[in-house]
Structure formats: C-alpha cells, structure tokens
Amino acid sequence: MPGKTSLFVPGPTNMPDRVRQSMDISNEDHRAPGMEKFWHPLISDLRKVFETESGQPFVFPGTGSSGWEAALTNLLNKGDKVLSARFGQFSHLWIEMCKKLHIDVEVVDVDWGGGTPHDEFEKILSEDNNHEIKAVLITHNETSTGVTNNVSATRDLLNKLNHPALLFVDGVSSIGSIKFEMDSWGVDVAVSGSQKGFMLPAGLAISCVSQKGLEIAKSSNLPRAYFDYHDMMKVNETGYWPYTNPMPLLRGLREALNMMMEEGLDNIYSRHLFLAQAVQKATQAWGLEMCAKDQSLYSNTVTAIMVPEGIDSTDIVKTAYNKYNTSFGGGLNKVAGKLFRIGHLGDLNSTMILGAISTAELAMYDVGINFELGSGVAAAIKHLKI
Ligand SMILES: Cc1ncc(COP(=O)(O)O)c(C=O)c1O
C-alpha cells in the first residue's frame, strides 16, 4: 500500500527525522579521547528529565525489562520482601521477574484498569512492624490498561507510616512524556526505556538511582554482573563504559534530548495531555468505555478502549493494520480481545492524532461496532482547534 505505515502503538513510538539521521553514522571509536565531553552533558540532561539533582542516571544496553532487573538485583538482598500491585500486564511481568529472582513479593491484585491500592498498601505496610518489606514497586504508567498512578501519593503513604521501604518506579511509558519528579516523590530507582518518550529504537535501558539506593547497592547481595550499577558508574565517571557501548543509539539519545530541551519538558507534558484529551473525547463520543476506571487514572500516553460484547478487539487491530496501514496496540493477557490501545506518546501532533482517531473509526466500522461515523473525529476536532 502506498504511503507510510502509521504507528500508534504505545512504544516503539514515531522517530523524528532528526533523531533517525543522528544515528546514521559510521562506526566510531568508543574509547576515543574526550568522550567525557559527550557523556557528561548527556547525563546532566537525563537528570533534568528525571527531575533530580542528586540521582544518578544509568544507560545500559537493553530494554525496559533489563532496567527492572538491574533495579531489583542492585538494590535488594536474597530473600528480601517487596510489595507490589498487579493491575495490568507490565506490573504483572515485573512481579513475575521478582519471583524468578527469588524475591519474596507480596502482591495486591487489582481489577485491570484500576490503580495503586493505597488503602490495602496502608494496611499491609502499617502491619509490617519489623520493616520486612524492603521496597514498594509501582508501575507509574500501566501501558496495557492506560492507567497512570499517583507516585507522589505512594511516597506520602510511606512517609506517613514512617516506613523505610525503598520506592521503585517503572516509568517506561511515562518518563519523558508525563511529568516525573524523582526527587520530590522520593523515588529510589526509576526505570525507563529508549523506545517510548525518548523517541528512539528499543535498545537502551535508561534508569536513575537515588544516592540512598546507590549506598544500598554497595552491599546488597543479589547476584548481578553485567548490570552492576557501581561498575558502570565508576567507568562512566571518566566518560566511558565498562564494555563496548552502542554509540549510534547514544548519538540518537543525544539528539532526542536536544529536541526535548528545545521544546521544553513542561511543553512536552502539556502536548501529551492535550493529545490524550482528544482521544478521550473521541472515545466518549463513540459511546465506548476506557479501561481506566476513573478519570484521575487516565493516561496521557496511551488510551485503552473497551470494545462492546460480541466484538473481538483483535479484529480492529488487524483491520487497521491490513486495510489502513496503521498499527494500534491490542489487549494483552487478561484483556486480550476486550480492548485496543491507541498510543499517543513521543513525536506526535494534532494532525497525527486525528489520523489515529479516524483510522480507529474506519476499523471499528468495518468490524461492526455500532457508533455514529465521524462522531469521534468531530469531538477531537472541537478539542484540537485552537
Ligand atoms: C510500563 C512498561 N514497563 C515495562 C515494559 C517493558 O519494556 P521493554 O519491552 O522495553 O523491555 C514496557 C513495555 O512496553 C512497559 O510499557
């Protein structure tokens, strides 16, 4: 089919030409003199994205999942207990990783589409008199259900209970797109990946660790080697890596950060909110529900739209791809067939989001959903007109 395939999955996201071109380079010597002039400003810009003064950013070859593993293995000890909630596929996968690493994970199950169960957390943490729970794990933006959690409220709860558990946050589909305040939320380790808000291909696990977390990592004893924070940090201080680094991806990250600084982080967050609202208004106009149970949970980076009984959402995703050259996300695990997802993060503007909404209408019409054609597009246009 002529024309471009449109990408509206919640990662990987659209790559700006500037970022793509910055990676089209010959191989270069990663141990060339003067690398610190490249590396140190990059780390300093990452601190701005995480909103931290003293946190230590890390960039490892890998994806978001390897960032999870690095966080767990660097900051925890064998047999440690952690608390987490399962409200979607990514919180589920992080919990499963804990189990594989023999971490004792206490799980609060929440209906998918819900958010952090602070009442249950309060009960569990307040009964944990001996402070056996060493960390609380939160998925900031649950990409499978389109739910954004209030991390600040989790920090407030820990403070209120005077509980010393570390706060681990998965910001894979939020950081760089939704405001993230590492220092003021008291986050000990935040994990992200290159293929979402950073507008790059997958391949970099981008994390940030508090000074408290780094101190703990000096003596923690879960096995780790390649992803050891202190090994990486020691060499990074000189501008280099302990092993061969993926220079083209790092050049791409440099350019992505340039673009993010030029636009301004607050402007990026407002743009994401504005575009998300267009998708939410369209969904309401179609008469469909979102998976996110409550407006306070609506995500600015992905909207998960429930389809009516008798419709398989997989057919919408297939039709959009096969007939209209457009990728949407499907439902994962428990919500497979029940919802489809429009990713609206990264390098995106109003015209692109209108393309996504109108294609969703075409595909929904084709699979037999009963709604007024054009209603979502009209609602979105009314919102997007300036
Ligand atoms: C919230 C969240 N966490 C973790 C991951 C896993 O990241 P990766 O696929 O880069 O390993 C994803 C991937 O989509 C995600 O959305």
The ligand as an ORCA input file, in Angstrom:
! r2SCAN-3c Opt
* xyz 0 1
  C       5.193      0.102     31.602
  C       6.149     -0.821     30.920
  N       7.096     -1.416     31.664
  C       7.989     -2.242     31.119
  C       7.965     -2.527     29.783
  C       8.961     -3.478     29.227
  O       9.852     -2.761     28.463
  P      10.685     -3.454     27.281
  O       9.711     -4.040     26.345
  O      11.437     -2.275     26.724
  O      11.570     -4.445     27.908
  C       7.025     -1.923     28.965
  C       6.974     -2.203     27.527
  O       6.100     -1.813     26.820
  C       6.096     -1.047     29.553
  O       5.166     -0.439     28.820
*
